[in-house]
Amino acid sequence: MSESLHPRAMGTARERVDGWAKVTGTAPYAYEHRVPDPAYLHPVQSTVARGRVTEVDARAATALDGVLTVLTPFNAPRLRRDADPELAVLQSDEVWFRGQLVAAVVAETPEIARQAADLVRVAYEVRPHDVTLSADRADLYKPDVVNPKHPTDTLTGDPDTAFASASRAVDATYTTAMYHNNPMEPHTTVALWHGGNASPALTLYDSTQGVHPLRDAVAALFELSPDRIRVVSPYVGGGFGSKGMPHAHVALTALAATRVEGRAVKFAVTRQQMFSFVGYRTPTIQRMRLAADADGRLTGISNDVVELTSRYKEFAEQTGLPTRTMYAAPHRRTTHRLAALDLSVPSWMRAPGECPGMFAPEVAMDELAEACGLDPIELRIRNEPERDPESGMPYSTRNFVACLTEGARWFGWDSRPRLPRSTLDGDWWVGTGVAGSTYPVLRRPGSAWASVRYRADADRGRYEVSIGAADLGTGAWTVLTQIAADALDVSPDDIEVRIGDSDLPRAPVAGGSSGTTNWGSAVVAAARRFRDKYGFTPTDGDEFAATMPDDGHAERFAMAAYGAQFAEVRVNVYTGEIRVPRLLGVFAVGRVINPRTARSQLVGGMTMGLSMALHETSVLDERLGFVVNHDLAEYHIATCADVPSVEARWIAEEDPYPNPMGSKGIGEIGIVGTAAAIANAVYHATGIRVRDLPITNDKVFEPALVV
């Protein structure tokens, strides 16, 4: 189309399409879908960290009025023999971690189910367990790949020689904690079998980030054709990656529903159970080494990462990836080593890899800047690569330097004292810090399909745009409406988007900040083909479906989003209390489709990064193999009072290569780099370098702080 007939929808701050339904309580989340005569599940969890179930005594539970059935490893229906170990619930008597699902009660009410579960008695053969992560374990091993399929180790040149001959160097170890995802809506599944034994079919209402990936996993588990399973998930109350992979509760609910003769079974994971079997971010130990010449130009860079996985299933977070791509250096190395422990399996959490993997290099860069006598921003600019250091490909766009320089101007960086511990305001030491951010553009041509259908008799929403996407609160309902409107050259009021149902055209998971790229590209392709076939005068029922084409750009360009995070901190002289009155993030994320939803995502990510920096840590009692602060009273997360000012800005960036919209992902880059910026600001305020997260009062408080 040479000239648009309607004002462009993309780039405008439109209200959320789903906003009114959510604030009025009419948007159904997984647990709220109406099903006739539901039953309710409550699990029994292992109280030992390793061993074997020898007996389950459910007599007291089954004697309780309202109990329908109790499932155990000894009576549960059998699943596929080679099933995913995480999903193979109640298929053996092995206990791999404390909190594992070892039995389940189904009852007429959730209260009865919970009471009955407390009455179930489980006997164990207890075996010694090991949940201790350290970098000097003799049994650390090298995984074949790191998430999802990246090389485990990389080596370019001779880093050891570069470090030995460096004029300036940093060699330090940095750690990040174990973190548990805590979206507002806990994981929930409602399972209903129908069709009888001759032709079984299953409907799942689930709080999932991907209806089709979940459908495929459950189909394989129960050895059914995927077309016999329907997954419905139009609204999700947050996920942060934890709902991107299927977890044991889905399998348990579907398994239990086979025992109640056509009734639906509901299972809402409790807040405490969220710390047991639905994933978490592995803690990391990163030995970070930087070598530079006298001018601060990097000659060598390496990151040797140690993290954990579970003994029964491997997950290797790609923590070393940012070190491979962020800065130029001729000699480079990254490694990943795992400790297989008696814990549940780690999983995705917002910006897996990049989030913990930027903490070590960005704090190390701050240390190197001091060693070189350079401003931290100048050091980063001096090490800006001309091409992607890992692949050697040119960038589609890389505006990291613009993020740094524009951010410095907006933040007032020029007024910053050069020396640490230079500013005392009453009882507070004041400091500022900066860190870089990056997140790759992830595109999967052919992974998403969308359809466009014309409805002549509709009062509004005349174009029905369907795709099996998921909206976690990120704004997918809204931006897909805007993308479709521009691709069809109509008003957004003429678009009705349908998402969150596996009966709709196939779509990949909402993860890796890739949703808008994959789904939006499919919507654009379908809309364009629809217009090519039917023009601007379609008839009722005209429809066309298409997928994201492979344009070959991923083989020609390195594509990523970039950002610069700025933080101001205040550290109390007498208590070591740390406050962050000001955060600024400046981002280069391509075309911003909806400034309102984009700002929400970036501010949310930065707030989560502050939470990581100062508050969050899952405290593991190694004697029991158990996270003891397993609720939101003790697992501290940032609140509005912790972040008086969080500002997200972006620079104008034109990049036609990632997708037809020119956008890049924004859901995760906000968290990347934030913790490092705060750590660097804490050092600037106090002169105390903290390399281990979270940064708590005891780590910065010294009697010398008192003046």
Residue, then its C-alpha position, 0 to 999 in steps of 0.5 A: m500500500s502506497e498510502s495509508l487510509h487510517p492513522r498509524a496504530m503502531g507507535t501510539a500509547r493505546e489503552r490495553v484492550d484487556g484492561w477493562a475486563k481485568v479491572t472489572g474482574t470479568a477476565p477469566y484466569a485459569y482457576e476461574h473458568r466455569v466447569p460443572d461440578p468440579a473436584y479439587l486437588h491438594p498434593v502431599q509433598s516429600t518431607v525428605a530430600r532424597g530417598r524412596v517412598t516405602e509406604v503410603d497410608a491413606r486410610a485416615a484420609t479416605a475415611l473423611d467425608g468428601v474425599l474422592t480418591v487418593l493417588t500414590p506412586f503405587n496406584a496412580p495410572r501409568l504414563r509414558r515410560d520415557a516421560d520427561p522426569e519432571l512430569a513423570v509424577l507418581q510413576s516411581d517411589e524415588v524421591w529426588f528432592r524435598g517438596q516432591l509430589v508423592a501423593a495427591v488427594v482429590a475431594e469435593t472442596p479445596e478445604i477437604a482436600r487439604q485436610a485429607a492431605d494432612l492425614v496421609r502418612v508417608a514412610y521413607e527409606v531416607r538416603p544422604h542428600d547433597v544440596t551444596l553448591s561450590a566452585d571447588r566440587a570435584d564432581l562438577y561436569k560440563p553439560d552438552v549445551v546451555n539453554p536452549k542449544h548454545p555451546t557450553d564453552t567458547l574460546t578465541g585466542d589465548p586469554d591466559t597469556a592476555f591476562a598474564s601480560a595485561s597492564r590493567a586487570v580484574d580477577a574476581t568472583y561474583t555470585t548471584a542467589m537462588y531466586h524464585n519466580n513469584p507472579m501474582e497468579p500462582h500456577t493453576t491447572v483445571a483438567l477435564w477428560h471427556g470422550g470416554n475410554a474409547s476416544p479420550a480427550l482432555t481440556l486444560y485451563d492453565s496459567t501457561q505462557g504457551v498453549h501449544p507447547l503445553r499441549d504437545a508436552v501433555a499429549a506426549l505424556f499421555e500418549l495422545s494425538p495433540d488434536r485430542i487435547r485443548v489448552v485454554s489460557p486467554y489471561v495469565g497473571g504473570g509468569f516471568g518465565s516460570k510458566g513457560m515450561p510445563h511443570a509437575h502440577v499439570a501432569l498431576t492434575a490431568l492424572a487425577a482427573t482420570r479418576v473422577e469419571g468426567r469431572a473437572v479437577k482444579f489445582a491452584v498451587t499455593r504460594q508456599q508450593m511455588f518454592s517447591f516444584v515450578g522452577y527457579r533461577t539457579p544461583t551462580i558463581q562466576r569467576m570474571r577476568l578482564a585484561a586491558d592495556a594502559d588505555g583501558r582497551l580490553t585484550g582479554i575477557s573470560n567468565d567461568v560459570v558454576e551453577l546447579t542443576s537437579r540430579y534427575k533432570e538437567f537444566a543449564e542456564q546460559t549465564g556466560l552468553p553476555t560475556r561472549t557478545m558485549y565488548a570487543a577483545p581479541h582473547r575470549r573464553t566462557t565456560h559453564r560447569l554444573a553441580a547435580l544436586d538433590l533439588s528440584v530442576p531450575s527453569w526459566m526466570r526473566a532474562p535467563g542467562e543475560c540477567p545473572g550473566m551481566f552482573a559479573p562483567e558489568v561490576a568487573m567493568d566498573e572495577l576495571a574503570e577504577a584501575c584504569g583511572l577512567d570514567p565507567i562510561e568512557l571505558r565502555i565506549r572504548n570497548e565498543p565492538e564494530r562487529d559481533p565479537e562472537s559471530g563476526m557478523p555486522y549488527s542490524t543496529r547497535n546503539f549502546v553508545a547512544c544509550l550511555t551518552e543520552g542516559a548520562r545527559w538525562f541522569g546528570w552524570d557529569s556532576r558525579p564525583r570521580l572518587p568513591r565515598s565523596t558525598l555525605d548528605g546528613d546521615w547518608w552516603v550518596g553514590t551513582g552507578v552505571a551498567g550496560s544491558t543487552y538482550p538478543v532478538l530471538r526469531r523463529p520463522g515458521s513457528a507462528w501462524a496467524s489467520v485473518r477472517y472477515r465478518a461482515d455482520a459484526d458491529r465492530g471487530r470486523y476483522e478477526v485475527s487469531i493466533g495461539a499467543a499468550d498475554l502474561g500482562t505484557g500487552a500482547w492483546t493490545v500490540l497485536t491489535q495495533i499490528a493487525a490494524d496497520a497491516l490491514d490498513v484499518s482502525p484498531d476498532d475494526i480488529e478483534v484479536r483471539i489468543g490463548d487457545s490451542d484451537l487457534p493457529r499455532a504459536p510458540v511460547a511467550g518467552g525470550s522477549s520473542g512474542t511480538t516478533n514471532w506472533g506479530s510477524a505471522v499476523v503481518a504475513a496473514a494480513r498482507r496475504f489476505r489483502d493480496k487475495y481479497g483486496f479492500t472489499p472482502t466478503d463475509g467469511d473470507e479468511f487467510a492464514a500465514t506464517m512468519p517467513d524466513d527472510g534470511h536476516a538472522e544469517r546476515f546480521a547480529m540482532a539485539a536490544y541494548g540499554a544503559q542502567f543508571a542508579e543513585v543509592r543512599v547508604n545510611v552511616y549508622t545502619g548500613e541501610i540501602r535505599v535507591p531513590r532513583l533508577l533510569g534505564v535508557f534503551a535501544v529496542g527498535r520501534v516501540i509499538n505501544p509506549r504505554t505497555a513498553r514503559s510498563q514492561l521496562v519499569g517492571g523489569m528494572t524494579m525486579g532488578l532492584s529486587m534482585a540487587l537488594h532483597e531477593t534470595s531463597v535461603l536453603d537449609e542444607r540440612l533439610g534441602f529446603v527453602v525456608n523463606h517460602d512465602l512472601a512474608e520472608y522472601h522479600i521482593a521490592t515494593c513501590a516504597d522501595v523505588p520512589s523514581v523509576e524512569a524508562r526512556w528509549i532512543a529512536e531506532e530504525d531497524p528493519y531487519p528483526n521483523p516487519m514491525g521493526s521492533k525488538g523485545i522489551g520484556e526482559i532487557g529492563i532487568v538486565g544490568t540493573a543489579a550491577a548498576i546498583a552494586n556499582a552505585v553502592y561502591h561509589a557511595t561507600g568505597i565498599r565493593v560488594r560482589d555477592l547478591p543480594i547487597t544487604n546491610d551487613k555487607v556494606f556496614e563498617p564502623a568506618l562508615v560512621v563519621 
